[in-house]
Amino acid sequence: MRSLPLVLALAACAGDKGILIYNESPAAGIIEPADGTVFDEGTPIYITGAVQDDAAVEALQIEWLSSIDGVLPDADAPDVDGFVEYSSASFSEGVHIVTLRATDEQGAQGEATVEFEVVDVPDLPSIEVVAPTADDRGLEDFPFIFWVRVSDAADLPEQLTVSLVANPGGFVCEMVPSGSGEAQCAGTLPIGSYVLTFTVMDTEGFTADAVATYIVVSALDYDADGDGVSINGGDCNDSNVTVYPGAPELCDGLDNDCNELTGIDVGSECYDDDGDGYCEVPPCVNTKSSVSDCDDASAVSYPGGTEVANHHDDDCDGTVDEGTEFYDDDGDGYCEAPPCENAAGAESDCDDADYDHSPGTREVCGDGVDQNCNGVFNEKNATGCNTFFYDGDGDGFGVSGASECWCDAGTYPYTGVDTTDCYDANAAANPAQTGYFAFDRGDGSYDFNCNGSAEKSLRGVTGGCGWDVVDITCEVNGAGWDVAEPACGASGQWVGDCDATYDYLCYLGCLFTPDPIGCLIGSCSATCDPEYAPTTQTCR
């Protein structure tokens, strides 16, 4: 690593005057290629160098310069280790002195050079064989037209020369290319197999070769009509491309398949092959019908035939299986037995004569018809259905947030006719509740009728027992709780009556006193005792 910048403090006579920062010039070096390396023109050349500076190397400006091509474009910045690289396949021919120049932010520079040579590589001519191809055959004692296509970067096509040599056999012919680069010559070779070498030469003597195989056969082994079969191969008419062993019979009155065991034109479009009285292209060879058969391989498919469910056009009207279980007759997208010929529905139609009666139809409430063919009437989400809300406790009152639509009564848990239930975990808690309960509804609350508060069934505190001076009896002064009302679910003493205990004889004596009440109370033994009943406070 290079050292950091040297900072020198300068002192003047009167004291410090300033600070001078010393800047070193960058250093550069080229690692490869080595001096004197020779490259072929067009070959990619990679130049690797390294730079160094007393500051960060990434801040250096990098330039590459060629003594022939000038400033080289697209120079990259050095990496953190100071390495730089330049590559190009476009250096001009000649001896290049390439300079790597590094410039720091203060303008100081460092350079390194490398010398290499780029030499010219001659462009060879090109040649392509057009004929013969791998499938071509030559005929004994009959000239064959040999054909190539040539070009050259430096010469015109007509300046090139082409020669043909056969192995075995030697020289065959020479060719003179046209202005378009096409070159041909005619040659005759004996029966046999050959390797042909075509050679093109440019004006500088550079050459290029192209090789092809070539077979010459006798007339009996030659395929004159190009149907792929020769006379020796069984072609019974080597002048007609439609006649050869295994050829399909045509409506031409010829033995196209070269087989005497099969009748002429049998299997062709003008022959009734299935015996239903019709052929594909009338007039027919073996029937008088003038109407075309749509399937001459099936005796049940013909014009006027009976359509059955078999995925075939039996009556030849262009429509398959119409009127059968494979056909959607009402156009609702379903047939009775899918897969359908003219619809994509994969479910069976239960009424293929009614467009509004199929698996894709929405059910209607209360009409007594199974519109969607699933065997269920008045199902969920049918037209005219009613909304039922989630009713977890089944008390007929629901809560908001979830619902289903049903024609009649809902299906648990969607049985709530509205969303007024205040506690859906207890069926006793609902807006219609009139009873009172000694236990909470499950969440600590006694609001069973959903009015927002708990109502006690027994209210008030008794005023105690007292005498009724008229009939000398003890009566409760207002039935109620003793001392205080208990909370919901709690127990207390409920006072609903009073018992009287007194001396009856004393009572009779007191009837003759001026103050019967005083007599009764003061002279006779008497008490009024309340009747207590242990009771639980119920609420709703």
Secondary structure, DSSP 4 states (H G I P E B T S, - for coil): -PPPPEEEEEEETTEEEEEEEE-PPPEEEEEESPTTEEEETT--EEEEEEEE-SS-GGG-EEEEEETTTEEES-PPPP-TT-EEEEEES-PPSEEEEEEEEEE-TTS-EEEEEEEEEEE--PPPPEEEEEES-TT-EEETTS-EEEEEEEE-SSS-GGG-EEEEEEETTEEEEEE---TTSEEEEEE---SEEEEEEEEEE-TTS-EEEEEEEEEEE-GGGS-SSSSS--TTTT-S-TT-TT-STTPPP-TTSS-TT--TTS-TTTTSTTS-SSSSS--SSSSPSS----S--S-TT-TT-STTPPP-SSSS-TT-SS-SSTTSTTS-SSSSS--SSSSPSS----S--S-TT-TTSSTTSPPBTTSS--TTSSS-SS-TT-BT-EEEEE-TT-SS--EEEEEEEESSS--TTEEESSS--S-TT-TT-STT----BSS--SSS----SSSSS--BSS--B---EEEETTTTEEEESS-EESSSPPPTT-EEEEEEEEEEEE-HHHHHHHTTSS-HHHHHHHHS-EEEEEEEEEEEPPB-
